[in-house]
Structure formats: structure tokens, C-alpha cells
Amino acid sequence: MVAGSSAQAQWGTLKGPMILDGDVLAVKLLVKKGDAAAKDAAVCAAQDAPDESIAIDKDSKGIGNMAIWLSKKPTKIHPEMIG
């Protein structure tokens, strides 16, 4: 007989849209096109290279490519998010 650990019993699923509350800021550039100081500028600065560490849709304000860690079970959930 195989029993699951108590840590596994604490896993759950979080579903729903993750929406930015506020203004969407302009995407910062990691490398600007034509930046002669960039390493191998002919390749790396051939075009703008945006910082894609955070992905936010400017129209819906939906946030992508994210992970969420809850240290405790929430005591309240917004009524619009209960399905």
C-alpha cells in the first residue's frame, strides 16, 4: 500500500484570470536597436530586444507566464471569482 504525503494533500488548483490592477507600463528594452555597446552588436542589436520577464496584455490587462505561491489558505475569495 502506498500512501501520499501530507504535503501532497495540501495541493490545490487555482483557476481564473490574473488581471493587473492599474496601468500597464511600457515594455522596457533589454537592448536597443543599433546599440554599439551590446555584445556582438551586429546580431544582438539588430533589432530592439524587449524585456519579456513579465507578459501583460495591454487590452485585457491579463497577466501571463506567472506562478502563484500561497503561504496560507485564503480566508476570503472575491465573489466574482467563485465559479
PDB file of N, CA, C and O in Angstrom:
ATOM      1  N   MET A   1       0.842  -1.184   0.000  1.00  0.00           N
ATOM      2  CA  MET A   1       0.000   0.000   0.000  1.00  0.00           C
ATOM      3  C   MET A   1       0.886   1.246   0.000  1.00  0.00           C
ATOM      4  O   MET A   1       1.840   1.345   0.772  1.00  0.00           O
ATOM      5  N   VAL A   2       0.558   2.185  -0.871  1.00  0.00           N
ATOM      6  CA  VAL A   2       1.319   3.431  -0.967  1.00  0.00           C
ATOM      7  C   VAL A   2       0.427   4.567  -0.497  1.00  0.00           C
ATOM      8  O   VAL A   2      -0.704   4.710  -0.961  1.00  0.00           O
ATOM      9  N   ALA A   3       0.928   5.360   0.407  1.00  0.00           N
ATOM     10  CA  ALA A   3       0.158   6.494   0.927  1.00  0.00           C
ATOM     11  C   ALA A   3       0.820   7.788   0.475  1.00  0.00           C
ATOM     12  O   ALA A   3       2.046   7.877   0.409  1.00  0.00           O
ATOM     13  N   GLY A   4       0.004   8.790   0.165  1.00  0.00           N
ATOM     14  CA  GLY A   4       0.530  10.095  -0.218  1.00  0.00           C
ATOM     15  C   GLY A   4       1.010  10.857   0.997  1.00  0.00           C
ATOM     16  O   GLY A   4       0.543  10.627   2.113  1.00  0.00           O
ATOM     17  N   SER A   5       1.927  11.748   0.782  1.00  0.00           N
ATOM     18  CA  SER A   5       2.436  12.541   1.909  1.00  0.00           C
ATOM     19  C   SER A   5       1.432  13.625   2.276  1.00  0.00           C
ATOM     20  O   SER A   5       0.558  13.966   1.480  1.00  0.00           O
ATOM     21  N   SER A   6       1.560  14.160   3.474  1.00  0.00           N
ATOM     22  CA  SER A   6       0.658  15.223   3.900  1.00  0.00           C
ATOM     23  C   SER A   6       0.878  16.475   3.067  1.00  0.00           C
ATOM     24  O   SER A   6      -0.047  17.272   2.904  1.00  0.00           O
ATOM     25  N   ALA A   7       2.087  16.668   2.533  1.00  0.00           N
ATOM     26  CA  ALA A   7       2.349  17.826   1.674  1.00  0.00           C
ATOM     27  C   ALA A   7       1.520  17.738   0.404  1.00  0.00           C
ATOM     28  O   ALA A   7       1.009  18.753  -0.069  1.00  0.00           O
ATOM     29  N   GLN A   8       1.378  16.543  -0.155  1.00  0.00           N
ATOM     30  CA  GLN A   8       0.581  16.386  -1.367  1.00  0.00           C
ATOM     31  C   GLN A   8      -0.878  16.705  -1.100  1.00  0.00           C
ATOM     32  O   GLN A   8      -1.561  17.244  -1.972  1.00  0.00           O
ATOM     33  N   ALA A   9      -1.364  16.385   0.083  1.00  0.00           N
ATOM     34  CA  ALA A   9      -2.760  16.640   0.421  1.00  0.00           C
ATOM     35  C   ALA A   9      -3.062  18.133   0.475  1.00  0.00           C
ATOM     36  O   ALA A   9      -4.227  18.527   0.432  1.00  0.00           O
ATOM     37  N   GLN A  10      -2.042  18.960   0.567  1.00  0.00           N
ATOM     38  CA  GLN A  10      -2.233  20.396   0.666  1.00  0.00           C
ATOM     39  C   GLN A  10      -2.247  21.091  -0.694  1.00  0.00           C
ATOM     40  O   GLN A  10      -2.459  22.301  -0.764  1.00  0.00           O
ATOM     41  N   TRP A  11      -2.024  20.343  -1.773  1.00  0.00           N
ATOM     42  CA  TRP A  11      -2.029  20.938  -3.107  1.00  0.00           C
ATOM     43  C   TRP A  11      -3.455  21.237  -3.523  1.00  0.00           C
ATOM     44  O   TRP A  11      -4.390  20.557  -3.098  1.00  0.00           O
ATOM     45  N   GLY A  12      -3.618  22.233  -4.337  1.00  0.00           N
ATOM     46  CA  GLY A  12      -4.927  22.587  -4.868  1.00  0.00           C
ATOM     47  C   GLY A  12      -4.765  23.201  -6.238  1.00  0.00           C
ATOM     48  O   GLY A  12      -3.657  23.269  -6.771  1.00  0.00           O
ATOM     49  N   THR A  13      -5.847  23.638  -6.798  1.00  0.00           N
ATOM     50  CA  THR A  13      -5.833  24.255  -8.114  1.00  0.00           C
ATOM     51  C   THR A  13      -6.426  25.642  -8.009  1.00  0.00           C
ATOM     52  O   THR A  13      -7.485  25.834  -7.411  1.00  0.00           O
ATOM     53  N   LEU A  14      -5.750  26.590  -8.583  1.00  0.00           N
ATOM     54  CA  LEU A  14      -6.226  27.964  -8.619  1.00  0.00           C
ATOM     55  C   LEU A  14      -6.553  28.279 -10.069  1.00  0.00           C
ATOM     56  O   LEU A  14      -5.676  28.232 -10.933  1.00  0.00           O
ATOM     57  N   LYS A  15      -7.793  28.594 -10.334  1.00  0.00           N
ATOM     58  CA  LYS A  15      -8.224  28.881 -11.700  1.00  0.00           C
ATOM     59  C   LYS A  15      -8.848  30.257 -11.758  1.00  0.00           C
ATOM     60  O   LYS A  15      -9.457  30.717 -10.792  1.00  0.00           O
ATOM     61  N   GLY A  16      -8.696  30.902 -12.881  1.00  0.00           N
ATOM     62  CA  GLY A  16      -9.327  32.193 -13.085  1.00  0.00           C
ATOM     63  C   GLY A  16      -8.355  33.162 -13.706  1.00  0.00           C
ATOM     64  O   GLY A  16      -7.157  32.886 -13.783  1.00  0.00           O
ATOM     65  N   PRO A  17      -8.851  34.282 -14.144  1.00  0.00           N
ATOM     66  CA  PRO A  17      -7.981  35.263 -14.782  1.00  0.00           C
ATOM     67  C   PRO A  17      -7.112  35.991 -13.767  1.00  0.00           C
ATOM     68  O   PRO A  17      -7.554  36.314 -12.665  1.00  0.00           O
ATOM     69  N   MET A  18      -5.890  36.237 -14.152  1.00  0.00           N
ATOM     70  CA  MET A  18      -4.988  37.060 -13.358  1.00  0.00           C
ATOM     71  C   MET A  18      -4.923  38.404 -14.075  1.00  0.00           C
ATOM     72  O   MET A  18      -4.380  38.499 -15.176  1.00  0.00           O
ATOM     73  N   ILE A  19      -5.468  39.421 -13.463  1.00  0.00           N
ATOM     74  CA  ILE A  19      -5.632  40.725 -14.101  1.00  0.00           C
ATOM     75  C   ILE A  19      -4.844  41.783 -13.334  1.00  0.00           C
ATOM     76  O   ILE A  19      -4.897  41.853 -12.106  1.00  0.00           O
ATOM     77  N   LEU A  20      -4.115  42.602 -14.083  1.00  0.00           N
ATOM     78  CA  LEU A  20      -3.366  43.706 -13.493  1.00  0.00           C
ATOM     79  C   LEU A  20      -4.333  44.764 -13.004  1.00  0.00           C
ATOM     80  O   LEU A  20      -5.240  45.163 -13.735  1.00  0.00           O
ATOM     81  N   ASP A  21      -4.151  45.221 -11.782  1.00  0.00           N
ATOM     82  CA  ASP A  21      -4.958  46.290 -11.212  1.00  0.00           C
ATOM     83  C   ASP A  21      -4.125  47.564 -11.282  1.00  0.00           C
ATOM     84  O   ASP A  21      -3.331  47.846 -10.384  1.00  0.00           O
ATOM     85  N   GLY A  22      -4.311  48.326 -12.345  1.00  0.00           N
ATOM     86  CA  GLY A  22      -3.537  49.550 -12.532  1.00  0.00           C
ATOM     87  C   GLY A  22      -3.175  49.727 -13.988  1.00  0.00           C
ATOM     88  O   GLY A  22      -3.683  49.026 -14.863  1.00  0.00           O
ATOM     89  N   ASP A  23      -2.301  50.661 -14.229  1.00  0.00           N
ATOM     90  CA  ASP A  23      -1.889  50.970 -15.600  1.00  0.00           C
ATOM     91  C   ASP A  23      -0.828  49.995 -16.089  1.00  0.00           C
ATOM     92  O   ASP A  23       0.047  49.575 -15.332  1.00  0.00           O
ATOM     93  N   VAL A  24      -0.922  49.640 -17.374  1.00  0.00           N
ATOM     94  CA  VAL A  24       0.092  48.803 -17.999  1.00  0.00           C
ATOM     95  C   VAL A  24       1.254  49.717 -18.391  1.00  0.00           C
ATOM     96  O   VAL A  24       1.081  50.668 -19.153  1.00  0.00           O
ATOM     97  N   LEU A  25       2.421  49.418 -17.867  1.00  0.00           N
ATOM     98  CA  LEU A  25       3.601  50.230 -18.170  1.00  0.00           C
ATOM     99  C   LEU A  25       4.187  49.822 -19.509  1.00  0.00           C
ATOM    100  O   LEU A  25       3.978  48.704 -19.978  1.00  0.00           O
ATOM    101  N   ALA A  26       4.921  50.737 -20.114  1.00  0.00           N
ATOM    102  CA  ALA A  26       5.597  50.438 -21.369  1.00  0.00           C
ATOM    103  C   ALA A  26       6.646  49.353 -21.143  1.00  0.00           C
ATOM    104  O   ALA A  26       7.279  49.296 -20.088  1.00  0.00           O
ATOM    105  N   VAL A  27       6.819  48.505 -22.135  1.00  0.00           N
ATOM    106  CA  VAL A  27       7.806  47.433 -22.041  1.00  0.00           C
ATOM    107  C   VAL A  27       9.203  48.040 -22.114  1.00  0.00           C
ATOM    108  O   VAL A  27       9.501  48.833 -23.008  1.00  0.00           O
ATOM    109  N   LYS A  28      10.049  47.662 -21.173  1.00  0.00           N
ATOM    110  CA  LYS A  28      11.431  48.137 -21.168  1.00  0.00           C
ATOM    111  C   LYS A  28      12.235  47.336 -22.184  1.00  0.00           C
ATOM    112  O   LYS A  28      11.911  46.187 -22.485  1.00  0.00           O
ATOM    113  N   LEU A  29      13.271  47.948 -22.701  1.00  0.00           N
ATOM    114  CA  LEU A  29      14.140  47.268 -23.650  1.00  0.00           C
ATOM    115  C   LEU A  29      15.368  46.730 -22.939  1.00  0.00           C
ATOM    116  O   LEU A  29      15.974  47.413 -22.115  1.00  0.00           O
ATOM    117  N   LEU A  30      15.726  45.500 -23.268  1.00  0.00           N
ATOM    118  CA  LEU A  30      16.980  44.939 -22.776  1.00  0.00           C
ATOM    119  C   LEU A  30      18.128  45.454 -23.631  1.00  0.00           C
ATOM    120  O   LEU A  30      19.196  45.798 -23.124  1.00  0.00           O
ATOM    121  N   VAL A  31      17.888  45.502 -24.944  1.00  0.00           N
ATOM    122  CA  VAL A  31      18.876  46.020 -25.897  1.00  0.00           C
ATOM    123  C   VAL A  31      18.131  46.857 -26.921  1.00  0.00           C
ATOM    124  O   VAL A  31      17.121  46.425 -27.477  1.00  0.00           O
ATOM    125  N   LYS A  32      18.636  48.051 -27.164  1.00  0.00           N
ATOM    126  CA  LYS A  32      18.028  48.932 -28.162  1.00  0.00           C
ATOM    127  C   LYS A  32      18.680  48.685 -29.516  1.00  0.00           C
ATOM    128  O   LYS A  32      19.888  48.459 -29.596  1.00  0.00           O
ATOM    129  N   LYS A  33      17.884  48.727 -30.573  1.00  0.00           N
ATOM    130  CA  LYS A  33      18.388  48.517 -31.921  1.00  0.00           C
ATOM    131  C   LYS A  33      19.542  49.479 -32.201  1.00  0.00           C
ATOM    132  O   LYS A  33      19.436  50.684 -31.972  1.00  0.00           O
ATOM    133  N   GLY A  34      20.633  48.925 -32.696  1.00  0.00           N
ATOM    134  CA  GLY A  34      21.797  49.733 -33.057  1.00  0.00           C
ATOM    135  C   GLY A  34      22.732  50.051 -31.905  1.00  0.00           C
ATOM    136  O   GLY A  34      23.682  50.811 -32.090  1.00  0.00           O
ATOM    137  N   ASP A  35      22.501  49.500 -30.727  1.00  0.00           N
ATOM    138  CA  ASP A  35      23.351  49.768 -29.560  1.00  0.00           C
ATOM    139  C   ASP A  35      24.735  49.150 -29.782  1.00  0.00           C
ATOM    140  O   ASP A  35      24.905  47.934 -29.700  1.00  0.00           O
ATOM    141  N   ALA A  36      25.704  49.998 -30.061  1.00  0.00           N
ATOM    142  CA  ALA A  36      27.065  49.533 -30.346  1.00  0.00           C
ATOM    143  C   ALA A  36      27.726  48.899 -29.122  1.00  0.00           C
ATOM    144  O   ALA A  36      28.683  48.138 -29.265  1.00  0.00           O
ATOM    145  N   ALA A  37      27.231  49.200 -27.928  1.00  0.00           N
ATOM    146  CA  ALA A  37      27.812  48.633 -26.708  1.00  0.00           C
ATOM    147  C   ALA A  37      27.340  47.206 -26.440  1.00  0.00           C
ATOM    148  O   ALA A  37      27.882  46.527 -25.568  1.00  0.00           O
ATOM    149  N   ALA A  38      26.340  46.752 -27.180  1.00  0.00           N
ATOM    150  CA  ALA A  38      25.835  45.387 -26.975  1.00  0.00           C
ATOM    151  C   ALA A  38      26.868  44.372 -27.442  1.00  0.00           C
ATOM    152  O   ALA A  38      27.578  44.597 -28.423  1.00  0.00           O
ATOM    153  N   LYS A  39      26.944  43.255 -26.729  1.00  0.00           N
ATOM    154  CA  LYS A  39      27.842  42.182 -27.134  1.00  0.00           C
ATOM    155  C   LYS A  39      27.385  41.685 -28.503  1.00  0.00           C
ATOM    156  O   LYS A  39      26.199  41.421 -28.703  1.00  0.00           O
ATOM    157  N   ASP A  40      28.314  41.557 -29.443  1.00  0.00           N
ATOM    158  CA  ASP A  40      28.016  41.137 -30.810  1.00  0.00           C
ATOM    159  C   ASP A  40      26.861  41.974 -31.362  1.00  0.00           C
ATOM    160  O   ASP A  40      25.823  41.446 -31.758  1.00  0.00           O
ATOM    161  N   ALA A  41      27.071  43.294 -31.376  1.00  0.00           N
ATOM    162  CA  ALA A  41      26.032  44.256 -31.746  1.00  0.00           C
ATOM    163  C   ALA A  41      25.394  43.973 -33.096  1.00  0.00           C
ATOM    164  O   ALA A  41      24.208  44.249 -33.277  1.00  0.00           O
ATOM    165  N   ALA A  42      26.146  43.430 -34.051  1.00  0.00           N
ATOM    166  CA  ALA A  42      25.590  43.145 -35.377  1.00  0.00           C
ATOM    167  C   ALA A  42      24.430  42.152 -35.280  1.00  0.00           C
ATOM    168  O   ALA A  42      23.508  42.189 -36.095  1.00  0.00           O
ATOM    169  N   VAL A  43      24.476  41.274 -34.290  1.00  0.00           N
ATOM    170  CA  VAL A  43      23.413  40.282 -34.112  1.00  0.00           C
ATOM    171  C   VAL A  43      22.469  40.708 -32.986  1.00  0.00           C
ATOM    172  O   VAL A  43      21.256  40.771 -33.184  1.00  0.00           O
ATOM    173  N   CYS A  44      23.018  40.997 -31.820  1.00  0.00           N
ATOM    174  CA  CYS A  44      22.214  41.260 -30.630  1.00  0.00           C
ATOM    175  C   CYS A  44      21.495  42.604 -30.669  1.00  0.00           C
ATOM    176  O   CYS A  44      20.483  42.776 -29.989  1.00  0.00           O
ATOM    177  N   ALA A  45      21.989  43.548 -31.441  1.00  0.00           N
ATOM    178  CA  ALA A  45      21.346  44.862 -31.542  1.00  0.00           C
ATOM    179  C   ALA A  45      20.783  45.093 -32.941  1.00  0.00           C
ATOM    180  O   ALA A  45      20.588  46.235 -33.357  1.00  0.00           O
ATOM    181  N   ALA A  46      20.523  44.009 -33.661  1.00  0.00           N
ATOM    182  CA  ALA A  46      19.936  44.134 -34.999  1.00  0.00           C
ATOM    183  C   ALA A  46      18.504  44.663 -34.922  1.00  0.00           C
ATOM    184  O   ALA A  46      18.003  45.264 -35.872  1.00  0.00           O
ATOM    185  N   GLN A  47      17.864  44.435 -33.799  1.00  0.00           N
ATOM    186  CA  GLN A  47      16.521  44.966 -33.563  1.00  0.00           C
ATOM    187  C   GLN A  47      16.343  45.164 -32.062  1.00  0.00           C
ATOM    188  O   GLN A  47      17.136  44.658 -31.268  1.00  0.00           O
ATOM    189  N   ASP A  48      15.304  45.899 -31.674  1.00  0.00           N
ATOM    190  CA  ASP A  48      15.019  46.078 -30.256  1.00  0.00           C
ATOM    191  C   ASP A  48      14.758  44.717 -29.620  1.00  0.00           C
ATOM    192  O   ASP A  48      14.100  43.862 -30.213  1.00  0.00           O
ATOM    193  N   ALA A  49      15.276  44.523 -28.413  1.00  0.00           N
ATOM    194  CA  ALA A  49      15.033  43.295 -27.649  1.00  0.00           C
ATOM    195  C   ALA A  49      14.275  43.679 -26.385  1.00  0.00           C
ATOM    196  O   ALA A  49      14.873  44.196 -25.441  1.00  0.00           O
ATOM    197  N   PRO A  50      12.954  43.431 -26.354  1.00  0.00           N
ATOM    198  CA  PRO A  50      12.156  43.812 -25.192  1.00  0.00           C
ATOM    199  C   PRO A  50      12.377  42.873 -24.013  1.00  0.00           C
ATOM    200  O   PRO A  50      12.699  41.698 -24.189  1.00  0.00           O
ATOM    201  N   ASP A  51      12.200  43.406 -22.815  1.00  0.00           N
ATOM    202  CA  ASP A  51      12.255  42.592 -21.600  1.00  0.00           C
ATOM    203  C   ASP A  51      10.911  41.878 -21.484  1.00  0.00           C
ATOM    204  O   ASP A  51       9.890  42.517 -21.231  1.00  0.00           O
ATOM    205  N   GLU A  52      10.906  40.572 -21.664  1.00  0.00           N
ATOM    206  CA  GLU A  52       9.667  39.798 -21.634  1.00  0.00           C
ATOM    207  C   GLU A  52       9.530  39.000 -20.341  1.00  0.00           C
ATOM    208  O   GLU A  52       8.863  37.965 -20.314  1.00  0.00           O
ATOM    209  N   SER A  53      10.163  39.482 -19.268  1.00  0.00           N
ATOM    210  CA  SER A  53      10.092  38.768 -17.993  1.00  0.00           C
ATOM    211  C   SER A  53       8.696  38.833 -17.390  1.00  0.00           C
ATOM    212  O   SER A  53       8.346  38.012 -16.541  1.00  0.00           O
ATOM    213  N   ILE A  54       7.907  39.792 -17.818  1.00  0.00           N
ATOM    214  CA  ILE A  54       6.505  39.851 -17.409  1.00  0.00           C
ATOM    215  C   ILE A  54       5.682  40.083 -18.670  1.00  0.00           C
ATOM    216  O   ILE A  54       6.009  40.948 -19.483  1.00  0.00           O
ATOM    217  N   ALA A  55       4.619  39.313 -18.827  1.00  0.00           N
ATOM    218  CA  ALA A  55       3.778  39.404 -20.014  1.00  0.00           C
ATOM    219  C   ALA A  55       2.395  39.895 -19.611  1.00  0.00           C
ATOM    220  O   ALA A  55       1.649  39.189 -18.933  1.00  0.00           O
ATOM    221  N   ILE A  56       2.056  41.120 -20.037  1.00  0.00           N
ATOM    222  CA  ILE A  56       0.750  41.706 -19.740  1.00  0.00           C
ATOM    223  C   ILE A  56       0.118  42.149 -21.047  1.00  0.00           C
ATOM    224  O   ILE A  56       0.725  42.900 -21.812  1.00  0.00           O
ATOM    225  N   ASP A  57      -1.102  41.687 -21.307  1.00  0.00           N
ATOM    226  CA  ASP A  57      -1.835  42.106 -22.494  1.00  0.00           C
ATOM    227  C   ASP A  57      -2.348  43.526 -22.273  1.00  0.00           C
ATOM    228  O   ASP A  57      -3.059  43.786 -21.302  1.00  0.00           O
ATOM    229  N   LYS A  58      -1.993  44.440 -23.168  1.00  0.00           N
ATOM    230  CA  LYS A  58      -2.344  45.850 -22.952  1.00  0.00           C
ATOM    231  C   LYS A  58      -3.845  46.111 -23.024  1.00  0.00           C
ATOM    232  O   LYS A  58      -4.327  47.085 -22.446  1.00  0.00           O
ATOM    233  N   ASP A  59      -4.596  45.251 -23.730  1.00  0.00           N
ATOM    234  CA  ASP A  59      -6.039  45.467 -23.849  1.00  0.00           C
ATOM    235  C   ASP A  59      -6.819  44.867 -22.674  1.00  0.00           C
ATOM    236  O   ASP A  59      -7.655  45.545 -22.075  1.00  0.00           O
ATOM    237  N   SER A  60      -6.552  43.614 -22.347  1.00  0.00           N
ATOM    238  CA  SER A  60      -7.310  42.944 -21.282  1.00  0.00           C
ATOM    239  C   SER A  60      -6.653  43.078 -19.909  1.00  0.00           C
ATOM    240  O   SER A  60      -7.293  42.830 -18.888  1.00  0.00           O
ATOM    241  N   LYS A  61      -5.377  43.471 -19.882  1.00  0.00           N
ATOM    242  CA  LYS A  61      -4.568  43.547 -18.665  1.00  0.00           C
ATOM    243  C   LYS A  61      -4.346  42.172 -18.044  1.00  0.00           C
ATOM    244  O   LYS A  61      -3.986  42.059 -16.872  1.00  0.00           O
ATOM    245  N   GLY A  62      -4.565  41.133 -18.840  1.00  0.00           N
ATOM    246  CA  GLY A  62      -4.316  39.772 -18.379  1.00  0.00           C
ATOM    247  C   GLY A  62      -2.827  39.522 -18.254  1.00  0.00           C
ATOM    248  O   GLY A  62      -2.045  39.949 -19.104  1.00  0.00           O
ATOM    249  N   ILE A  63      -2.432  38.829 -17.191  1.00  0.00           N
ATOM    250  CA  ILE A  63      -1.023  38.556 -16.930  1.00  0.00           C
ATOM    251  C   ILE A  63      -0.746  37.100 -17.296  1.00  0.00           C
ATOM    252  O   ILE A  63      -1.478  36.197 -16.890  1.00  0.00           O
ATOM    253  N   GLY A  64       0.312  36.885 -18.065  1.00  0.00           N
ATOM    254  CA  GLY A  64       0.681  35.534 -18.468  1.00  0.00           C
ATOM    255  C   GLY A  64       2.014  35.122 -17.894  1.00  0.00           C
ATOM    256  O   GLY A  64       2.745  35.938 -17.333  1.00  0.00           O
ATOM    257  N   ASN A  65       2.323  33.853 -18.037  1.00  0.00           N
ATOM    258  CA  ASN A  65       3.618  33.305 -17.617  1.00  0.00           C
ATOM    259  C   ASN A  65       3.923  33.617 -16.162  1.00  0.00           C
ATOM    260  O   ASN A  65       4.960  34.200 -15.848  1.00  0.00           O
ATOM    261  N   MET A  66       3.023  33.230 -15.284  1.00  0.00           N
ATOM    262  CA  MET A  66       3.245  33.534 -13.875  1.00  0.00           C
ATOM    263  C   MET A  66       2.995  32.312 -13.009  1.00  0.00           C
ATOM    264  O   MET A  66       2.313  31.370 -13.413  1.00  0.00           O
ATOM    265  N   ALA A  67       3.547  32.345 -11.841  1.00  0.00           N
ATOM    266  CA  ALA A  67       3.324  31.310 -10.843  1.00  0.00           C
ATOM    267  C   ALA A  67       2.865  31.995  -9.559  1.00  0.00           C
ATOM    268  O   ALA A  67       3.271  33.117  -9.260  1.00  0.00           O
ATOM    269  N   ILE A  68       2.029  31.314  -8.822  1.00  0.00           N
ATOM    270  CA  ILE A  68       1.497  31.888  -7.583  1.00  0.00           C
ATOM    271  C   ILE A  68       1.794  30.935  -6.436  1.00  0.00           C
ATOM    272  O   ILE A  68       1.599  29.725  -6.550  1.00  0.00           O
ATOM    273  N   TRP A  69       2.258  31.485  -5.350  1.00  0.00           N
ATOM    274  CA  TRP A  69       2.522  30.698  -4.151  1.00  0.00           C
ATOM    275  C   TRP A  69       1.710  31.305  -3.021  1.00  0.00           C
ATOM    276  O   TRP A  69       1.874  32.481  -2.698  1.00  0.00           O
ATOM    277  N   LEU A  70       0.839  30.515  -2.424  1.00  0.00           N
ATOM    278  CA  LEU A  70       0.066  30.963  -1.270  1.00  0.00           C
ATOM    279  C   LEU A  70       0.645  30.304  -0.036  1.00  0.00           C
ATOM    280  O   LEU A  70       0.682  29.077   0.050  1.00  0.00           O
ATOM    281  N   SER A  71       1.093  31.091   0.912  1.00  0.00           N
ATOM    282  CA  SER A  71       1.681  30.513   2.117  1.00  0.00           C
ATOM    283  C   SER A  71       0.608  29.983   3.068  1.00  0.00           C
ATOM    284  O   SER A  71       0.881  29.114   3.896  1.00  0.00           O
ATOM    285  N   LYS A  72      -0.613  30.511   2.946  1.00  0.00           N
ATOM    286  CA  LYS A  72      -1.732  30.030   3.756  1.00  0.00           C
ATOM    287  C   LYS A  72      -2.976  29.961   2.882  1.00  0.00           C
ATOM    288  O   LYS A  72      -3.081  30.654   1.871  1.00  0.00           O
ATOM    289  N   LYS A  73      -3.900  29.130   3.282  1.00  0.00           N
ATOM    290  CA  LYS A  73      -5.180  29.037   2.590  1.00  0.00           C
ATOM    291  C   LYS A  73      -5.902  30.374   2.750  1.00  0.00           C
ATOM    292  O   LYS A  73      -5.976  30.900   3.860  1.00  0.00           O
ATOM    293  N   PRO A  74      -6.444  30.940   1.646  1.00  0.00           N
ATOM    294  CA  PRO A  74      -7.145  32.220   1.777  1.00  0.00           C
ATOM    295  C   PRO A  74      -8.409  32.072   2.615  1.00  0.00           C
ATOM    296  O   PRO A  74      -9.092  31.049   2.550  1.00  0.00           O
ATOM    297  N   THR A  75      -8.711  33.092   3.394  1.00  0.00           N
ATOM    298  CA  THR A  75      -9.916  33.063   4.222  1.00  0.00           C
ATOM    299  C   THR A  75     -11.110  33.641   3.475  1.00  0.00           C
ATOM    300  O   THR A  75     -12.257  33.357   3.820  1.00  0.00           O
ATOM    301  N   LYS A  76     -10.843  34.457   2.446  1.00  0.00           N
ATOM    302  CA  LYS A  76     -11.908  35.046   1.641  1.00  0.00           C
ATOM    303  C   LYS A  76     -11.532  34.952   0.176  1.00  0.00           C
ATOM    304  O   LYS A  76     -10.356  35.032  -0.179  1.00  0.00           O
ATOM    305  N   ILE A  77     -12.533  34.781  -0.673  1.00  0.00           N
ATOM    306  CA  ILE A  77     -12.353  34.801  -2.120  1.00  0.00           C
ATOM    307  C   ILE A  77     -13.359  35.796  -2.669  1.00  0.00           C
ATOM    308  O   ILE A  77     -14.524  35.786  -2.271  1.00  0.00           O
ATOM    309  N   HIS A  78     -12.922  36.656  -3.580  1.00  0.00           N
ATOM    310  CA  HIS A  78     -13.798  37.667  -4.158  1.00  0.00           C
ATOM    311  C   HIS A  78     -15.008  36.966  -4.783  1.00  0.00           C
ATOM    312  O   HIS A  78     -14.832  35.994  -5.519  1.00  0.00           O
ATOM    313  N   PRO A  79     -16.232  37.433  -4.509  1.00  0.00           N
ATOM    314  CA  PRO A  79     -17.446  36.767  -5.013  1.00  0.00           C
ATOM    315  C   PRO A  79     -17.482  36.574  -6.527  1.00  0.00           C
ATOM    316  O   PRO A  79     -18.038  35.586  -7.006  1.00  0.00           O
ATOM    317  N   GLU A  80     -16.899  37.500  -7.284  1.00  0.00           N
ATOM    318  CA  GLU A  80     -16.901  37.374  -8.744  1.00  0.00           C
ATOM    319  C   GLU A  80     -15.984  36.255  -9.220  1.00  0.00           C
ATOM    320  O   GLU A  80     -16.089  35.821 -10.367  1.00  0.00           O
ATOM    321  N   MET A  81     -15.092  35.785  -8.362  1.00  0.00           N
ATOM    322  CA  MET A  81     -14.134  34.757  -8.753  1.00  0.00           C
ATOM    323  C   MET A  81     -14.576  33.353  -8.372  1.00  0.00           C
ATOM    324  O   MET A  81     -13.887  32.378  -8.672  1.00  0.00           O
ATOM    325  N   ILE A  82     -15.722  33.248  -7.713  1.00  0.00           N
ATOM    326  CA  ILE A  82     -16.226  31.923  -7.326  1.00  0.00           C
ATOM    327  C   ILE A  82     -17.081  31.413  -8.474  1.00  0.00           C
ATOM    328  O   ILE A  82     -18.036  32.072  -8.886  1.00  0.00           O
ATOM    329  N   GLY A  83     -16.738  30.241  -8.987  1.00  0.00           N
ATOM    330  CA  GLY A  83     -17.447  29.730 -10.153  1.00  0.00           C
ATOM    331  C   GLY A  83     -18.222  28.574  -9.811  1.00  0.00           C
ATOM    332  O   GLY A  83     -18.891  28.003 -10.673  1.00  0.00           O
TER     333      GLY A  83
END
